Amino acid sequence: RSLNTDILLSLLKKICKKRPELRLVISSATLDAEELKNYFELNKNKKSYLERSTPAQYQVGSSVIMNVVGRCYPVDIFYAQDPVPDYLKASVDTVIKISIREPSGDVLVFLTGYEEVETAVRLLKEHSNTIADSANIDKLSVLAMHGGLSNEDQLQVFQRSPPGRRKIVVATNVAEASITIPGIAYVIDCGFVKLKWFNADTQTDALVVVPISQASAQQRAGRAGRIRAGKVYRLYTEDYFYTLNRFTPPEVQRSNLSSAVLQLKALGVDDVIHFDFPSPPPARHLAIALELLFALKAIDTSGRLTDAGLNIAEFPVEPIMSKMLLSSKDFKCSMEIATIVAAMQVQALFYYPTRGQESIKARVARRKFDAQEGDLITYLNVVSAFAKHGECSRWCQSNYLNKKSLKRVVLLRDQLIKLLQRLGIRISSAEGELEPVLRCIASSFFPNTAYLHPSGQYKTVLADIVLQIHPHSILFTEEKAPWVVFGEVLQTTQLFMRDITVIDQIWLEELAPHYFQKVTER
């Protein structure tokens, strides 16, 4: 369940209390139905004699569970005999075996994120090229499916495969429940998913690869068997399946709640602490969200929404980025900030080849755009160069840039600029001056500040949590700056900062004096 879904359900429950005649139908293949049934039971304690003598499903304010059994073809499920050490390699190997041994039918592969999807697509295309002349097996059409693709690219997976070709769709969990891809007869389930998980110590959402739930595994299996008998290959053991959680924890219990709290206050819900969520979020997460909104001056000391907060709520991005967009007016760099915010919404502007010579060429190409000020200014350089070269495909290819992602950045930037204009903010440019842009970034991302500890490691100012620079950051190979701000944290074996920008410590005292206080230790 997404955060917005839970807010909507909560608001609908309030409406149902005001309008008892309203009939609300909630349909899903993966929801915890029993939990929602109890949540929407509006007359648990007070029932008249007439209501007690009426069947539950006909009582006003009651809730019932209705099961609709889908008519699918039989699906055979195969488990790995032993735990798989590398599910990405095992997924590619399984596709190759299916293409050799199994009858015609399209294949859907579930992986955790964009980079894994692109790596698997590249490996499968290389394999496809090596068997191009073979007459015994179907040729492979390998397609990616993830949220970073344009609508046109996503629509390709819905086209039916011509005779003699087998379609291979490598997807994130976007293909789990949101869409149905025709022609799928085989599903490969890696057993993992990448979820945003709020880290209360760093006070940021960390992207964490976690095991899927049993409900998600069943939903993935259901992608096969829609048009004919299907097969599912789970890259984990059967015993392991029964140790998985029954349902995926709802987003409201594992996410940064600042956007949700801001939206609720914009809707007129002032008492968010006692707001009736279907699954109550941790109290600490709510407190952190309120503290952040206060630091961004979106709410006042009494917790009421300010005029600035109302404007921040207008943007479909995180409050910290909305604040940066609004602050760009004061620093006269709204064009640059709109470009940076748009780039932060899109996955992977760069291609990262893994093969030796190609990998070296890609690193050399990226150096053309690297800025010593950090990743966000590098994004700005890339998008500016993309526009300067007329959005040329050949230029993108030679510089190992993802043209589809860059075009999406331009589209999102234009939308953000229109929103700024609607709020009466004049669009201006810093005309190549970087300090106004950097100061604007620092004026909003100050809660995500890290400093270089004498031990040589970065630590957060808030809680002294150790953070590493992500290997894809342009600062990874540079001399470490004393102070940086970061956009997000990726959690694998360690906590990695991404979207890093170098700042001056003095700016923090100037731009966020309500948040930082300089102390001299004796």
HELIX and SHEET records of a PDB file:
HELIX    1   1 LEU A    3  LYS A   18  1                                  16    
HELIX    2   2 ALA A   33  TYR A   39  1                                   7    
HELIX    3   3 TYR A   49  ARG A   52  1                                   4    
HELIX    4   4 ALA A   56  TYR A   58  5                                   3    
HELIX    5   5 TYR A   87  ARG A  101  1                                  15    
HELIX    6   6 TYR A  114  THR A  130  1                                  17    
HELIX    7   7 ASN A  151  LEU A  155  1                                   5    
HELIX    8   8 GLN A  156  PHE A  158  5                                   3    
HELIX    9   9 VAL A  174  ALA A  177  1                                   4    
HELIX   10  10 GLN A  214  ALA A  221  1                                   8    
HELIX   11  11 GLU A  238  PHE A  241  1                                   4    
HELIX   12  12 GLU A  251  GLN A  253  5                                   3    
HELIX   13  13 SER A  258  ALA A  266  1                                   9    
HELIX   14  14 ALA A  283  ALA A  295  1                                  13    
HELIX   15  15 ASP A  307  ILE A  312  1                                   6    
HELIX   16  16 PRO A  319  PHE A  331  1                                  13    
HELIX   17  17 SER A  334  GLN A  345  1                                  12    
HELIX   18  18 GLY A  356  ARG A  366  1                                  11    
HELIX   19  19 ASP A  375  LYS A  388  1                                  14    
HELIX   20  20 SER A  393  SER A  398  1                                   6    
HELIX   21  21 LYS A  403  ARG A  422  1                                  20    
HELIX   22  22 GLU A  435  PHE A  445  1                                  11    
HELIX   23  23 PHE A  446  ASN A  448  5                                   3    
HELIX   24  24 GLN A  505  LEU A  511  1                                   7    
SHEET    1   A 6 VAL A  75  TYR A  79  0                                        
SHEET    2   A 6 GLY A 230  ARG A 234  1                                        
SHEET    3   A 6 ILE A 184  ASP A 189  1                                        
SHEET    4   A 6 ASP A 106  PHE A 110  1                                        
SHEET    5   A 6 ARG A 165  ALA A 171  1                                        
SHEET    6   A 6 LYS A 139  MET A 145  1                                        
SHEET    1   B 9 PHE A 192  ASN A 199  0                                        
SHEET    2   B 9 THR A 204  PRO A 211 -1                                        
SHEET    3   B 9 GLU A 488  GLN A 491  1                                        
SHEET    4   B 9 LEU A 495  ARG A 498 -1                                        
SHEET    5   B 9 VAL A 466  ILE A 469  1                                        
SHEET    6   B 9 TYR A 458  THR A 460 -1                                        
SHEET    7   B 9 THR A 449  LEU A 452 -1                                        
SHEET    8   B 9 TRP A 483  VAL A 485 -1                                        
SHEET    9   B 9 THR A 501  VAL A 502 -1                                        
END                                                                             
